[in-house]
Amino acid sequence: MLLAETTSPLDGLASAASVLLVFELFFIVVLVAAILVLLALGMAWLHHHVIPLLQEYVPTVKGALNATDRASGQVIDIVANLYAKRKGFEEGVFGFVRSLMPIFGALFSDRPLPTEAPADGHGTTATMSATPPDVAPAPMD
């Protein structure tokens, strides 16, 4: 029974570790409580000092934001209209230039000008392009 009555050195270390653990947990609880108190004090200060200013100036700011929103919408509409008109003008000029290309291409080359075929049965005219004399159409079988 001699073994049962003696204390081990590990018992003393376990007691010291448990006391240190209790101190650590108490310190963490106090730290979390302090953070929560500071957060509550900050919220109270915010409610008493900042919120009244916001409530005073909110109508003015809302009016300014609405005016800015309307003005930016008008600017966007103007820019979109200008862009659409510019693209339409570009396409018109490109179409006009493309329609003149066969004429000017024929003027500056040794090919003859394109001729118009007689009207077909549908009342439309078909444009025939002149082929160079050295290229013959392929025979159809």
C-alpha positions as CSV (number, residue, x, y, z in Angstrom):
1,M,0.0,0.0,0.0
2,L,3.0,2.2,0.0
3,L,2.4,3.1,-3.7
4,A,-1.1,4.2,-3.2
5,E,-0.3,6.7,-0.4
6,T,2.6,8.5,-2.2
7,T,1.9,11.4,-4.6
8,S,3.4,11.4,-8.0
9,P,5.3,14.5,-9.4
10,L,2.8,14.4,-12.3
11,D,0.0,15.2,-9.9
12,G,1.6,18.5,-9.0
13,L,2.2,19.3,-12.7
14,A,-1.4,18.5,-13.5
15,S,-2.6,20.8,-10.8
16,A,-0.4,23.6,-12.0
17,A,-1.6,23.1,-15.6
18,S,-5.2,23.2,-14.5
19,V,-4.7,26.4,-12.6
20,L,-3.0,28.0,-15.7
21,L,-5.8,26.8,-17.9
22,V,-8.4,28.4,-15.7
23,F,-6.4,31.7,-15.7
24,E,-6.2,31.6,-19.5
25,L,-9.9,30.9,-19.9
26,F,-10.8,33.7,-17.5
27,F,-8.5,36.1,-19.4
28,I,-10.1,35.1,-22.7
29,V,-13.6,35.7,-21.2
30,V,-12.6,39.1,-19.9
31,L,-11.1,40.0,-23.2
32,V,-14.2,39.1,-25.2
33,A,-16.4,40.9,-22.7
34,A,-14.2,44.0,-23.1
35,I,-14.4,43.9,-26.9
36,L,-18.2,43.6,-26.6
37,V,-18.4,46.5,-24.2
38,L,-16.3,48.7,-26.6
39,L,-18.4,47.7,-29.5
40,A,-21.6,48.6,-27.6
41,L,-20.0,52.0,-26.6
42,G,-19.1,52.6,-30.2
43,M,-22.5,51.8,-31.4
44,A,-24.0,54.2,-28.8
45,W,-21.6,57.0,-29.9
46,L,-22.5,56.4,-33.5
47,H,-26.2,56.5,-32.7
48,H,-25.9,59.8,-30.8
49,H,-23.4,61.6,-33.0
50,V,-23.6,60.4,-36.6
51,I,-27.2,59.2,-37.1
52,P,-28.7,62.7,-36.4
53,L,-26.4,64.2,-39.1
54,L,-27.4,61.6,-41.6
55,Q,-31.1,62.1,-40.9
56,E,-30.6,65.9,-41.3
57,Y,-28.8,65.7,-44.7
58,V,-30.5,62.6,-46.3
59,P,-33.2,64.5,-48.1
60,T,-30.7,66.9,-49.7
61,V,-28.4,64.0,-50.7
62,K,-31.3,62.0,-52.2
63,G,-32.3,65.0,-54.3
64,A,-28.8,65.5,-55.5
65,L,-28.4,61.8,-56.3
66,N,-31.8,61.8,-58.2
67,A,-30.7,64.8,-60.3
68,T,-27.3,63.2,-61.0
69,D,-29.1,60.0,-62.1
70,R,-31.4,61.9,-64.4
71,A,-28.5,63.9,-65.9
72,S,-26.4,60.8,-66.4
73,G,-29.3,59.1,-68.1
74,Q,-29.7,62.0,-70.5
75,V,-26.0,62.0,-71.2
76,I,-26.1,58.3,-72.0
77,D,-29.1,58.9,-74.4
78,I,-27.2,61.7,-76.2
79,V,-24.0,59.6,-76.5
80,A,-26.0,56.6,-77.8
81,N,-27.9,58.8,-80.4
82,L,-24.6,60.4,-81.6
83,Y,-23.0,56.9,-81.9
84,A,-25.9,55.6,-83.8
85,K,-25.9,58.5,-86.2
86,R,-22.2,58.3,-86.7
87,K,-22.5,54.5,-87.5
88,G,-25.4,55.2,-89.9
89,F,-23.4,57.9,-91.7
90,E,-20.3,55.6,-91.9
91,E,-22.4,52.7,-93.3
92,G,-24.0,55.1,-95.8
93,V,-20.6,56.4,-97.0
94,F,-19.1,52.9,-97.2
95,G,-22.1,51.7,-99.2
96,F,-21.8,54.7,-101.5
97,V,-18.0,54.1,-102.0
98,R,-18.6,50.4,-102.5
99,S,-21.2,51.1,-105.2
100,L,-18.6,53.3,-106.9
101,M,-15.8,50.8,-106.7
102,P,-16.6,48.9,-109.9
103,I,-16.7,52.1,-111.9
104,F,-13.5,53.5,-110.5
105,G,-11.8,50.1,-110.6
106,A,-12.7,49.8,-114.2
107,L,-11.4,53.3,-115.0
108,F,-8.0,52.5,-113.6
109,S,-7.6,49.0,-115.0
110,D,-7.5,47.5,-118.5
111,R,-10.8,45.7,-118.0
112,P,-13.9,47.0,-119.7
113,L,-16.7,48.7,-117.7
114,P,-19.5,46.4,-116.4
115,T,-22.5,46.3,-118.6
116,E,-26.2,45.9,-117.8
117,A,-28.1,43.0,-119.2
118,P,-31.5,43.5,-120.6
119,A,-34.4,43.3,-118.2
120,D,-35.5,39.8,-117.4
121,G,-39.0,38.6,-117.1
122,H,-39.4,40.0,-113.6
123,G,-38.8,43.6,-114.5
124,T,-35.3,43.8,-112.9
125,T,-32.0,44.3,-114.5
126,A,-29.1,42.1,-113.8
127,T,-25.6,43.5,-113.8
128,M,-23.1,41.4,-115.7
129,S,-19.4,41.8,-114.9
130,A,-17.0,41.5,-117.7
131,T,-14.6,38.6,-117.6
132,P,-11.0,39.0,-118.8
133,P,-10.6,37.6,-122.4
134,D,-8.1,34.9,-121.3
135,V,-10.5,33.3,-118.9
136,A,-13.3,31.2,-120.4
137,P,-16.3,29.9,-118.5
138,A,-16.2,26.2,-117.6
139,P,-18.4,24.1,-119.9
140,M,-21.4,22.5,-118.3
141,D,-22.1,18.8,-119.0
